[in-house]
Amino acid sequence: MIINSSVVGLTSDAGISGYATAKHAQVGLMRTAAKEAAGRGIRVNSSTRGRPDTEFQRDIEVTATGAPPDVAARIFDARIPLARHACADEIARSVLYLACADELVRDRRHPLPVDGGMHI
């Protein structure tokens, strides 16, 4: 089982208490389910993505900053240590890794950050 969450499940910011609560709950669910299912050989992991390069994220950034899309993206890029949004392929590969790497992530029970260093 793979739970797709957000870097906010590992961090938080002012003004997003509802969203942060939901994402922290997903990480807690993953940790609990992993312990409960381990005896049956079921792995439960989560991918906690950072800011993806998607139209939905661009709309959020424009709304949050009031800036044009290219300026809003640069503002948000400045908050990411890697200095860029994640592409969909990077996020998909992290989920594929969790799904396929039996020996590497056998009972991992912790989130795999795909966030450009935002969780640090």
N, CA, C and O atoms as a printed pandas DataFrame, in Angstrom:
     atom_number atom_name residue_name chain_id  residue_number  x_coord  y_coord  z_coord
0              1         N          MET        A               1    0.852   -1.160    0.000
1              2        CA          MET        A               1    0.000    0.000    0.000
2              3         C          MET        A               1    0.904    1.230    0.000
3              4         O          MET        A               1    1.884    1.294    0.742
4              5         N          ILE        A               2    0.564    2.191   -0.832
5              6        CA          ILE        A               2    1.315    3.431   -0.894
6              7         C          ILE        A               2    0.344    4.583   -0.705
7              8         O          ILE        A               2   -0.634    4.714   -1.440
8              9         N          ILE        A               3    0.620    5.404    0.273
9             10        CA          ILE        A               3   -0.205    6.580    0.543
10            11         C          ILE        A               3    0.523    7.790   -0.026
11            12         O          ILE        A               3    1.659    8.075    0.352
12            13         N          ASN        A               4   -0.133    8.493   -0.930
13            14        CA          ASN        A               4    0.443    9.707   -1.495
14            15         C          ASN        A               4    0.044   10.884   -0.622
15            16         O          ASN        A               4   -1.138   11.177   -0.442
16            17         N          SER        A               5    1.052   11.547   -0.086
17            18        CA          SER        A               5    0.804   12.657    0.818
18            19         C          SER        A               5    1.544   13.887    0.322
19            20         O          SER        A               5    1.781   14.036   -0.877
20            21         N          SER        A               6    1.897   14.740    1.217
21            22        CA          SER        A               6    2.543   16.005    0.905
22            23         C          SER        A               6    3.669   16.247    1.899
23            24         O          SER        A               6    3.677   15.682    2.992
24            25         N          VAL        A               7    4.615   17.088    1.512
25            26        CA          VAL        A               7    5.680   17.479    2.425
26            27         C          VAL        A               7    5.093   18.103    3.688
27            28         O          VAL        A               7    5.744   18.112    4.732
28            29         N          VAL        A               8    3.885   18.617    3.605
29            30        CA          VAL        A               8    3.236   19.204    4.775
30            31         C          VAL        A               8    2.940   18.134    5.835
31            32         O          VAL        A               8    2.709   18.470    6.996
32            33         N          GLY        A               9    2.945   16.864    5.453
33            34        CA          GLY        A               9    2.830   15.790    6.436
34            35         C          GLY        A               9    4.069   15.669    7.309
35            36         O          GLY        A               9    4.047   14.986    8.333
36            37         N          LEU        A              10    5.150   16.330    6.907
37            38        CA          LEU        A              10    6.407   16.319    7.654
38            39         C          LEU        A              10    6.762   17.694    8.200
39            40         O          LEU        A              10    7.623   17.820    9.071
40            41         N          THR        A              11    6.096   18.724    7.687
41            42        CA          THR        A              11    6.381   20.101    8.078
42            43         C          THR        A              11    5.055   20.803    8.337
43            44         O          THR        A              11    4.035   20.145    8.543
44            45         N          SER        A              12    5.062   22.106    8.328
45            46        CA          SER        A              12    3.839   22.895    8.362
46            47         C          SER        A              12    4.197   24.364    8.200
47            48         O          SER        A              12    5.369   24.738    8.254
48            49         N          ASP        A              13    3.202   25.176    8.006
49            50        CA          ASP        A              13    3.350   26.628    7.911
50            51         C          ASP        A              13    2.136   27.281    8.550
51            52         O          ASP        A              13    1.095   26.647    8.724
52            53         N          ALA        A              14    2.277   28.524    8.889
53            54        CA          ALA        A              14    1.160   29.275    9.451
54            55         C          ALA        A              14    0.022   29.356    8.432
55            56         O          ALA        A              14    0.254   29.482    7.230
56            57         N          GLY        A              15   -1.197   29.281    8.932
57            58        CA          GLY        A              15   -2.366   29.475    8.086
58            59         C          GLY        A              15   -2.880   28.254    7.358
59            60         O          GLY        A              15   -3.819   28.359    6.569
60            61         N          ILE        A              16   -2.279   27.082    7.606
61            62        CA          ILE        A              16   -2.736   25.873    6.893
62            63         C          ILE        A              16   -3.047   24.743    7.868
63            64         O          ILE        A              16   -2.775   23.579    7.577
64            65         N          SER        A              17   -3.609   25.078    9.010
65            66        CA          SER        A              17   -3.807   24.072   10.052
66            67         C          SER        A              17   -4.673   22.895    9.602
67            68         O          SER        A              17   -4.364   21.750    9.933
68            69         N          GLY        A              18   -5.735   23.147    8.867
69            70        CA          GLY        A              18   -6.584   22.050    8.402
70            71         C          GLY        A              18   -5.850   21.132    7.445
71            72         O          GLY        A              18   -5.910   19.910    7.584
72            73         N          TYR        A              19   -5.158   21.711    6.476
73            74        CA          TYR        A              19   -4.403   20.929    5.502
74            75         C          TYR        A              19   -3.274   20.165    6.197
75            76         O          TYR        A              19   -3.061   18.984    5.924
76            77         N          ALA        A              20   -2.555   20.839    7.095
77            78        CA          ALA        A              20   -1.451   20.185    7.803
78            79         C          ALA        A              20   -1.958   19.024    8.659
79            80         O          ALA        A              20   -1.323   17.972    8.721
80            81         N          THR        A              21   -3.081   19.213    9.306
81            82        CA          THR        A              21   -3.653   18.143   10.118
82            83         C          THR        A              21   -3.970   16.927    9.264
83            84         O          THR        A              21   -3.673   15.797    9.651
84            85         N          ALA        A              22   -4.571   17.156    8.108
85            86        CA          ALA        A              22   -4.919   16.050    7.208
86            87         C          ALA        A              22   -3.670   15.319    6.723
87            88         O          ALA        A              22   -3.659   14.089    6.670
88            89         N          LYS        A              23   -2.626   16.050    6.372
89            90        CA          LYS        A              23   -1.413   15.417    5.853
90            91         C          LYS        A              23   -0.640   14.699    6.950
91            92         O          LYS        A              23   -0.079   13.632    6.702
92            93         N          HIS        A              24   -0.595   15.257    8.152
93            94        CA          HIS        A              24    0.025   14.555    9.275
94            95         C          HIS        A              24   -0.753   13.286    9.604
95            96         O          HIS        A              24   -0.161   12.277    9.988
96            97         N          ALA        A              25   -2.072   13.331    9.457
97            98        CA          ALA        A              25   -2.894   12.139    9.687
98            99         C          ALA        A              25   -2.567   11.048    8.677
99           100         O          ALA        A              25   -2.551    9.870    9.033
100          101         N          GLN        A              26   -2.305   11.415    7.423
101          102        CA          GLN        A              26   -1.941   10.407    6.422
102          103         C          GLN        A              26   -0.635    9.712    6.802
103          104         O          GLN        A              26   -0.517    8.494    6.669
104          105         N          VAL        A              27    0.335   10.473    7.270
105          106        CA          VAL        A              27    1.615    9.874    7.676
106          107         C          VAL        A              27    1.407    8.988    8.899
107          108         O          VAL        A              27    1.994    7.909    8.985
108          109         N          GLY        A              28    0.585    9.426    9.839
109          110        CA          GLY        A              28    0.280    8.599   11.009
110          111         C          GLY        A              28   -0.441    7.316   10.633
111          112         O          GLY        A              28   -0.156    6.252   11.182
112          113         N          LEU        A              29   -1.377    7.420    9.695
113          114        CA          LEU        A              29   -2.082    6.234    9.202
114          115         C          LEU        A              29   -1.093    5.258    8.578
115          116         O          LEU        A              29   -1.162    4.054    8.825
116          117         N          MET        A              30   -0.175    5.776    7.771
117          118        CA          MET        A              30    0.823    4.920    7.123
118          119         C          MET        A              30    1.659    4.183    8.167
119          120         O          MET        A              30    1.881    2.978    8.043
120          121         N          ARG        A              31    2.120    4.890    9.188
121          122        CA          ARG        A              31    2.964    4.262   10.219
122          123         C          ARG        A              31    2.199    3.188   10.991
123          124         O          ARG        A              31    2.735    2.116   11.269
124          125         N          THR        A              32    0.958    3.479   11.330
125          126        CA          THR        A              32    0.146    2.514   12.065
126          127         C          THR        A              32   -0.208    1.308   11.205
127          128         O          THR        A              32   -0.075    0.166   11.645
128          129         N          ALA        A              33   -0.657    1.561    9.986
129          130        CA          ALA        A              33   -1.025    0.468    9.082
130          131         C          ALA        A              33    0.183   -0.412    8.772
131          132         O          ALA        A              33    0.043   -1.629    8.647
132          133         N          ALA        A              34    1.357    0.184    8.647
133          134        CA          ALA        A              34    2.565   -0.599    8.372
134          135         C          ALA        A              34    2.839   -1.578    9.501
135          136         O          ALA        A              34    3.193   -2.729    9.248
136          137         N          LYS        A              35    2.683   -1.141   10.729
137          138        CA          LYS        A              35    2.898   -2.030   11.876
138          139         C          LYS        A              35    1.819   -3.106   11.945
139          140         O          LYS        A              35    2.108   -4.262   12.253
140          141         N          GLU        A              36    0.584   -2.728   11.660
141          142        CA          GLU        A              36   -0.513   -3.694   11.726
142          143         C          GLU        A              36   -0.444   -4.730   10.613
143          144         O          GLU        A              36   -0.851   -5.873   10.818
144          145         N          ALA        A              37    0.055   -4.363    9.453
145          146        CA          ALA        A              37    0.060   -5.265    8.293
146          147         C          ALA        A              37    1.377   -6.022    8.113
147          148         O          ALA        A              37    1.452   -6.951    7.309
148          149         N          ALA        A              38    2.404   -5.632    8.849
149          150        CA          ALA        A              38    3.732   -6.233    8.658
150          151         C          ALA        A              38    3.727   -7.748    8.840
151          152         O          ALA        A              38    4.405   -8.456    8.095
152          153         N          GLY        A              39    2.989   -8.248    9.796
153          154        CA          GLY        A              39    2.932   -9.683   10.048
154          155         C          GLY        A              39    2.338  -10.485    8.905
155          156         O          GLY        A              39    2.550  -11.695    8.822
156          157         N          ARG        A              40    1.608   -9.838    8.035
157          158        CA          ARG        A              40    1.016  -10.490    6.863
158          159         C          ARG        A              40    1.837  -10.248    5.599
159          160         O          ARG        A              40    1.423  -10.613    4.499
160          161         N          GLY        A              41    3.016   -9.621    5.771
161          162        CA          GLY        A              41    3.884   -9.371    4.624
162          163         C          GLY        A              41    3.425   -8.216    3.753
163          164         O          GLY        A              41    3.835   -8.107    2.597
164          165         N          ILE        A              42    2.581   -7.359    4.296
165          166        CA          ILE        A              42    2.087   -6.216    3.534
166          167         C          ILE        A              42    2.910   -4.994    3.913
167          168         O          ILE        A              42    3.025   -4.650    5.090
168          169         N          ARG        A              43    3.479   -4.347    2.909
169          170        CA          ARG        A              43    4.244   -3.129    3.134
170          171         C          ARG        A              43    3.335   -1.924    2.986
171          172         O          ARG        A              43    2.497   -1.880    2.086
172          173         N          VAL        A              44    3.496   -0.967    3.850
173          174        CA          VAL        A              44    2.747    0.281    3.756
174          175         C          VAL        A              44    3.769    1.417    3.833
175          176         O          VAL        A              44    4.520    1.523    4.803
176          177         N          ASN        A              45    3.788    2.243    2.823
177          178        CA          ASN        A              45    4.733    3.346    2.732
178          179         C          ASN        A              45    3.998    4.586    2.255
179          180         O          ASN        A              45    2.826    4.522    1.883
180          181         N          SER        A              46    4.691    5.705    2.269
181          182        CA          SER        A              46    4.085    6.908    1.698
182          183         C          SER        A              46    5.133    7.721    0.947
183          184         O          SER        A              46    6.315    7.732    1.291
184          185         N          SER        A              47    4.662    8.387   -0.073
185          186        CA          SER        A              47    5.460    9.332   -0.829
186          187         C          SER        A              47    4.965   10.714   -0.438
187          188         O          SER        A              47    3.791   11.033   -0.625
188          189         N          THR        A              48    5.857   11.534    0.103
189          190        CA          THR        A              48    5.464   12.882    0.498
190          191         C          THR        A              48    6.086   13.861   -0.489
191          192         O          THR        A              48    7.266   14.198   -0.399
192          193         N          ARG        A              49    5.282   14.295   -1.407
193          194        CA          ARG        A              49    5.784   15.149   -2.478
194          195         C          ARG        A              49    5.810   16.607   -2.046
195          196         O          ARG        A              49    5.049   17.050   -1.186
196          197         N          GLY        A              50    6.717   17.324   -2.680
197          198        CA          GLY        A              50    6.779   18.769   -2.500
198          199         C          GLY        A              50    5.885   19.439   -3.513
199          200         O          GLY        A              50    4.838   18.908   -3.882
200          201         N          ARG        A              51    6.292   20.579   -3.951
201          202        CA          ARG        A              51    5.470   21.335   -4.894
202          203         C          ARG        A              51    5.653   20.781   -6.298
203          204         O          ARG        A              51    6.742   20.878   -6.864
204          205         N          PRO        A              52    4.601   20.200   -6.868
205          206        CA          PRO        A              52    4.708   19.643   -8.220
206          207         C          PRO        A              52    4.519   20.727   -9.283
207          208         O          PRO        A              52    3.887   21.753   -9.033
208          209         N          ASP        A              53    5.057   20.492  -10.429
209          210        CA          ASP        A              53    4.887   21.410  -11.551
210          211         C          ASP        A              53    3.604   21.033  -12.288
211          212         O          ASP        A              53    3.634   20.356  -13.316
212          213         N          THR        A              54    2.477   21.485  -11.738
213          214        CA          THR        A              54    1.167   21.183  -12.315
214          215         C          THR        A              54    0.329   22.459  -12.404
215          216         O          THR        A              54    0.627   23.458  -11.750
216          217         N          GLU        A              55   -0.704   22.408  -13.208
217          218        CA          GLU        A              55   -1.603   23.553  -13.330
218          219         C          GLU        A              55   -2.268   23.862  -11.985
219          220         O          GLU        A              55   -2.430   25.029  -11.629
220          221         N          PHE        A              56   -2.648   22.834  -11.248
221          222        CA          PHE        A              56   -3.276   23.021   -9.933
222          223         C          PHE        A              56   -2.333   23.786   -9.002
223          224         O          PHE        A              56   -2.757   24.731   -8.337
224          225         N          GLN        A              57   -1.060   23.386   -8.949
225          226        CA          GLN        A              57   -0.089   24.065   -8.098
226          227         C          GLN        A              57    0.131   25.507   -8.568
227          228         O          GLN        A              57    0.250   26.417   -7.748
228          229         N          ARG        A              58    0.185   25.710   -9.880
229          230        CA          ARG        A              58    0.355   27.070  -10.406
230          231         C          ARG        A              58   -0.807   27.970   -9.978
231          232         O          ARG        A              58   -0.592   29.129   -9.623
232          233         N          ASP        A              59   -2.031   27.446  -10.011
233          234        CA          ASP        A              59   -3.194   28.220   -9.565
234          235         C          ASP        A              59   -3.072   28.584   -8.088
235          236         O          ASP        A              59   -3.388   29.708   -7.700
236          237         N          ILE        A              60   -2.619   27.649   -7.269
237          238        CA          ILE        A              60   -2.417   27.917   -5.840
238          239         C          ILE        A              60   -1.399   29.037   -5.653
239          240         O          ILE        A              60   -1.606   29.943   -4.845
240          241         N          GLU        A              61   -0.314   28.973   -6.392
241          242        CA          GLU        A              61    0.757   29.963   -6.254
242          243         C          GLU        A              61    0.298   31.357   -6.672
243          244         O          GLU        A              61    0.630   32.344   -6.017
244          245         N          VAL        A              62   -0.461   31.438   -7.757
245          246        CA          VAL        A              62   -0.976   32.727   -8.216
246          247         C          VAL        A              62   -1.939   33.300   -7.183
247          248         O          VAL        A              62   -1.893   34.492   -6.878
248          249         N          THR        A              63   -2.806   32.452   -6.647
249          250        CA          THR        A              63   -3.752   32.896   -5.625
250          251         C          THR        A              63   -3.026   33.344   -4.363
251          252         O          THR        A              63   -3.373   34.370   -3.778
252          253         N          ALA        A              64   -2.015   32.578   -3.939
253          254        CA          ALA        A              64   -1.290   32.888   -2.706
254          255         C          ALA        A              64   -0.473   34.168   -2.807
255          256         O          ALA        A              64   -0.344   34.902   -1.827
256          257         N          THR        A              65    0.081   34.443   -3.985
257          258        CA          THR        A              65    0.982   35.591   -4.128
258          259         C          THR        A              65    0.350   36.796   -4.798
259          260         O          THR        A              65    0.787   37.928   -4.587
260          261         N          GLY        A              66   -0.679   36.560   -5.608
261          262        CA          GLY        A              66   -1.268   37.642   -6.393
262          263         C          GLY        A              66   -0.393   38.052   -7.570
263          264         O          GLY        A              66   -0.654   39.058   -8.230
264          265         N          ALA        A              67    0.643   37.265   -7.825
265          266        CA          ALA        A              67    1.588   37.569   -8.901
266          267         C          ALA        A              67    1.235   36.778  -10.161
267          268         O          ALA        A              67    0.502   35.792  -10.088
268          269         N          PRO        A              68    1.750   37.202  -11.309
269          270        CA          PRO        A              68    1.561   36.420  -12.540
270          271         C          PRO        A              68    2.207   35.034  -12.374
271          272         O          PRO        A              68    3.109   34.873  -11.552
272          273         N          PRO        A              69    1.757   34.041  -13.140
273          274        CA          PRO        A              69    2.246   32.667  -12.964
274          275         C          PRO        A              69    3.768   32.514  -12.942
275          276         O          PRO        A              69    4.290   31.784  -12.098
276          277         N          ASP        A              70    4.494   33.179  -13.844
277          278        CA          ASP        A              70    5.947   33.006  -13.871
278          279         C          ASP        A              70    6.609   33.601  -12.634
279          280         O          ASP        A              70    7.572   33.033  -12.119
280          281         N          VAL        A              71    6.111   34.730  -12.151
281          282        CA          VAL        A              71    6.657   35.354  -10.947
282          283         C          VAL        A              71    6.294   34.520   -9.718
283          284         O          VAL        A              71    7.135   34.302   -8.846
284          285         N          ALA        A              72    5.061   34.060   -9.647
285          286        CA          ALA        A              72    4.617   33.230   -8.522
286          287         C          ALA        A              72    5.450   31.950   -8.442
287          288         O          ALA        A              72    5.830   31.525   -7.351
288          289         N          ALA        A              73    5.733   31.340   -9.581
289          290        CA          ALA        A              73    6.554   30.120   -9.594
290          291         C          ALA        A              73    7.950   30.402   -9.054
291          292         O          ALA        A              73    8.493   29.593   -8.301
292          293         N          ARG        A              74    8.536   31.531   -9.424
293          294        CA          ARG        A              74    9.876   31.875   -8.915
294          295         C          ARG        A              74    9.848   32.113   -7.414
295          296         O          ARG        A              74   10.785   31.737   -6.710
296          297         N          ILE        A              75    8.784   32.735   -6.916
297          298        CA          ILE        A              75    8.651   32.961   -5.475
298          299         C          ILE        A              75    8.634   31.623   -4.747
299          300         O          ILE        A              75    9.310   31.455   -3.732
300          301         N          PHE        A              76    7.863   30.676   -5.261
301          302        CA          PHE        A              76    7.770   29.362   -4.624
302          303         C          PHE        A              76    9.050   28.554   -4.819
303          304         O          PHE        A              76    9.455   27.823   -3.916
304          305         N          ASP        A              77    9.691   28.672   -5.976
305          306        CA          ASP        A              77   10.969   27.989   -6.203
306          307         C          ASP        A              77   12.003   28.423   -5.171
307          308         O          ASP        A              77   12.833   27.620   -4.745
308          309         N          ALA        A              78   11.956   29.682   -4.770
309          310        CA          ALA        A              78   12.916   30.208   -3.801
310          311         C          ALA        A              78   12.758   29.556   -2.429
311          312         O          ALA        A              78   13.671   29.617   -1.606
312          313         N          ARG        A              79   11.617   28.937   -2.180
313          314        CA          ARG        A              79   11.367   28.257   -0.895
314          315         C          ARG        A              79   11.785   26.777   -0.912
315          316         O          ARG        A              79   11.705   26.089    0.106
316          317         N          ILE        A              80   12.224   26.307   -2.067
317          318        CA          ILE        A              80   12.616   24.905   -2.237
318          319         C          ILE        A              80   14.140   24.846   -2.302
319          320         O          ILE        A              80   14.726   25.479   -3.180
320          321         N          PRO        A              81   14.806   24.112   -1.406
321          322        CA          PRO        A              81   16.263   24.049   -1.450
322          323         C          PRO        A              81   16.832   23.668   -2.820
323          324         O          PRO        A              81   17.867   24.202   -3.221
324          325         N          LEU        A              82   16.180   22.762   -3.537
325          326        CA          LEU        A              82   16.637   22.384   -4.874
326          327         C          LEU        A              82   16.322   23.472   -5.911
327          328         O          LEU        A              82   16.808   23.420   -7.041
328          329         N          ALA        A              83   15.503   24.458   -5.513
329          330        CA          ALA        A              83   15.176   25.645   -6.299
330          331         C          ALA        A              83   14.338   25.360   -7.550
331          332         O          ALA        A              83   14.422   26.090   -8.538
332          333         N          ARG        A              84   13.532   24.294   -7.502
333          334        CA          ARG        A              84   12.622   24.036   -8.616
334          335         C          ARG        A              84   11.510   23.107   -8.147
335          336         O          ARG        A              84   11.657   22.368   -7.173
336          337         N          HIS        A              85   10.400   23.167   -8.864
337          338        CA          HIS        A              85    9.268   22.286   -8.598
338          339         C          HIS        A              85    9.618   20.856   -9.046
339          340         O          HIS        A              85   10.480   20.658   -9.902
340          341         N          ALA        A              86    8.947   19.886   -8.464
341          342        CA          ALA        A              86    9.113   18.491   -8.893
342          343         C          ALA        A              86    8.296   18.263  -10.160
343          344         O          ALA        A              86    7.179   18.765  -10.288
344          345         N          CYS        A              87    8.854   17.514  -11.080
345          346        CA          CYS        A              87    8.066   17.159  -12.259
346          347         C          CYS        A              87    7.259   15.892  -11.945
347          348         O          CYS        A              87    7.619   15.115  -11.060
348          349         N          ALA        A              88    6.185   15.705  -12.672
349          350        CA          ALA        A              88    5.300   14.570  -12.434
350          351         C          ALA        A              88    6.048   13.243  -12.539
351          352         O          ALA        A              88    5.758   12.305  -11.797
352          353         N          ASP        A              89    7.009   13.164  -13.456
353          354        CA          ASP        A              89    7.775   11.931  -13.637
354          355         C          ASP        A              89    8.589   11.582  -12.395
355          356         O          ASP        A              89    8.708   10.407  -12.050
356          357         N          GLU        A              90    9.148   12.578  -11.722
357          358        CA          GLU        A              90    9.911   12.325  -10.492
358          359         C          GLU        A              90    9.008   11.756   -9.403
359          360         O          GLU        A              90    9.389   10.826   -8.692
360          361         N          ILE        A              91    7.834   12.309   -9.281
361          362        CA          ILE        A              91    6.886   11.825   -8.278
362          363         C          ILE        A              91    6.441   10.411   -8.628
363          364         O          ILE        A              91    6.370    9.548   -7.753
364          365         N          ALA        A              92    6.144   10.171   -9.888
365          366        CA          ALA        A              92    5.716    8.836  -10.325
366          367         C          ALA        A              92    6.819    7.802  -10.077
367          368         O          ALA        A              92    6.533    6.687   -9.641
368          369         N          ARG        A              93    8.067    8.161  -10.350
369          370        CA          ARG        A              93    9.169    7.212  -10.124
370          371         C          ARG        A              93    9.346    6.886   -8.650
371          372         O          ARG        A              93    9.727    5.766   -8.310
372          373         N          SER        A              94    9.075    7.843   -7.766
373          374        CA          SER        A              94    9.194    7.555   -6.335
374          375         C          SER        A              94    8.140    6.543   -5.908
375          376         O          SER        A              94    8.419    5.659   -5.098
376          377         N          VAL        A              95    6.929    6.667   -6.451
377          378        CA          VAL        A              95    5.861    5.720   -6.130
378          379         C          VAL        A              95    6.187    4.344   -6.717
379          380         O          VAL        A              95    5.974    3.322   -6.066
380          381         N          LEU        A              96    6.696    4.323   -7.926
381          382        CA          LEU        A              96    7.105    3.055   -8.539
382          383         C          LEU        A              96    8.203    2.384   -7.715
383          384         O          LEU        A              96    8.182    1.168   -7.527
384          385         N          TYR        A              97    9.149    3.162   -7.231
385          386        CA          TYR        A              97   10.210    2.638   -6.369
386          387         C          TYR        A              97    9.615    1.966   -5.136
387          388         O          TYR        A              97   10.001    0.852   -4.782
388          389         N          LEU        A              98    8.682    2.643   -4.490
389          390        CA          LEU        A              98    8.059    2.069   -3.298
390          391         C          LEU        A              98    7.267    0.806   -3.630
391          392         O          LEU        A              98    7.200   -0.117   -2.818
392          393         N          ALA        A              99    6.676    0.762   -4.803
393          394        CA          ALA        A              99    5.868   -0.393   -5.202
394          395         C          ALA        A              99    6.720   -1.602   -5.585
395          396         O          ALA        A              99    6.291   -2.742   -5.408
396          397         N          CYS        A             100    7.911   -1.364   -6.105
397          398        CA          CYS        A             100    8.703   -2.456   -6.687
398          399         C          CYS        A             100    9.900   -2.905   -5.872
399          400         O          CYS        A             100   10.383   -4.020   -6.069
400          401         N          ALA        A             101   10.384   -2.099   -4.990
401          402        CA          ALA        A             101   11.647   -2.398   -4.314
402          403         C          ALA        A             101   11.422   -3.185   -3.028
403          404         O          ALA        A             101   11.640   -2.666   -1.933
404          405         N          ASP        A             102   10.987   -4.437   -3.161
405          406        CA          ASP        A             102   10.665   -5.264   -1.997
406          407         C          ASP        A             102   11.783   -5.310   -0.958
407          408         O          ASP        A             102   11.525   -5.092    0.226
408          409         N          GLU        A             103   12.984   -5.580   -1.363
409          410        CA          GLU        A             103   14.075   -5.727   -0.405
410          411         C          GLU        A             103   14.545   -4.388    0.156
411          412         O          GLU        A             103   14.980   -4.315    1.306
412          413         N          LEU        A             104   14.462   -3.347   -0.636
413          414        CA          LEU        A             104   14.952   -2.045   -0.184
414          415         C          LEU        A             104   13.998   -1.354    0.772
415          416         O          LEU        A             104   14.434   -0.627    1.665
416          417         N          VAL        A             105   12.710   -1.569    0.598
417          418        CA          VAL        A             105   11.732   -0.847    1.415
418          419         C          VAL        A             105   10.783   -1.810    2.123
419          420         O          VAL        A             105    9.615   -1.489    2.345
420          421         N          ARG        A             106   11.277   -2.966    2.469
421          422        CA          ARG        A             106   10.450   -4.038    3.007
422          423         C          ARG        A             106    9.459   -3.565    4.062
423          424         O          ARG        A             106    8.253   -3.703    3.859
424          425         N          ASP        A             107    9.902   -3.035    5.138
425          426        CA          ASP        A             107    9.020   -2.525    6.188
426          427         C          ASP        A             107    9.407   -1.089    6.506
427          428         O          ASP        A             107    9.631   -0.740    7.665
428          429         N          ARG        A             108    9.482   -0.294    5.518
429          430        CA          ARG        A             108   10.049    1.046    5.628
430          431         C          ARG        A             108    9.360    1.880    6.717
431          432         O          ARG        A             108   10.045    2.455    7.562
432          433         N          ARG        A             109    8.075    1.955    6.716
433          434        CA          ARG        A             109    7.274    2.657    7.725
434          435         C          ARG        A             109    7.644    4.119    7.924
435          436         O          ARG        A             109    7.398    4.676    8.993
436          437         N          HIS        A             110    8.218    4.734    6.931
437          438        CA          HIS        A             110    8.395    6.178    7.021
438          439         C          HIS        A             110    8.242    6.781    5.631
439          440         O          HIS        A             110    8.435    6.100    4.624
440          441         N          PRO        A             111    7.897    8.047    5.584
441          442        CA          PRO        A             111    7.627    8.672    4.296
442          443         C          PRO        A             111    8.886    8.841    3.453
443          444         O          PRO        A             111    9.974    9.082    3.977
444          445         N          LEU        A             112    8.721    8.713    2.157
445          446        CA          LEU        A             112    9.800    8.973    1.208
446          447         C          LEU        A             112    9.597   10.387    0.663
447          448         O          LEU        A             112    8.720   10.606   -0.174
448          449         N          PRO        A             113   10.398   11.345    1.129
449          450        CA          PRO        A             113   10.229   12.718    0.651
450          451         C          PRO        A             113   10.667   12.877   -0.800
451          452         O          PRO        A             113   11.750   12.434   -1.184
452          453         N          VAL        A             114    9.836   13.498   -1.584
453          454        CA          VAL        A             114   10.141   13.850   -2.971
454          455         C          VAL        A             114    9.835   15.343   -3.062
455          456         O          VAL        A             114    8.886   15.768   -3.721
456          457         N          ASP        A             115   10.668   16.119   -2.380
457          458        CA          ASP        A             115   10.319   17.533   -2.154
458          459         C          ASP        A             115   11.458   18.511   -2.376
459          460         O          ASP        A             115   11.346   19.674   -1.988
460          461         N          GLY        A             116   12.528   18.083   -2.976
461          462        CA          GLY        A             116   13.638   19.007   -3.229
462          463         C          GLY        A             116   14.315   19.518   -1.983
463          464         O          GLY        A             116   15.000   20.539   -2.027
464          465         N          GLY        A             117   14.135   18.821   -0.859
465          466        CA          GLY        A             117   14.768   19.208    0.396
466          467         C          GLY        A             117   13.912   20.058    1.307
467          468         O          GLY        A             117   14.415   20.578    2.303
468          469         N          MET        A             118   12.639   20.218    1.003
469          470        CA          MET        A             118   11.763   21.076    1.815
470          471         C          MET        A             118   11.538   20.537    3.228
471          472         O          MET        A             118   11.274   21.314    4.146
472          473         N          HIS        A             119   11.638   19.232    3.413
473          474        CA          HIS        A             119   11.339   18.650    4.731
474          475         C          HIS        A             119   12.484   18.822    5.719
475          476         O          HIS        A             119   12.312   18.563    6.910
476          477         N          ILE        A             120   13.622   19.247    5.256
477          478        CA          ILE        A             120   14.802   19.367    6.127
478          479         C          ILE        A             120   14.729   20.637    6.938
479          480         O          ILE        A             120   15.629   20.916    7.730
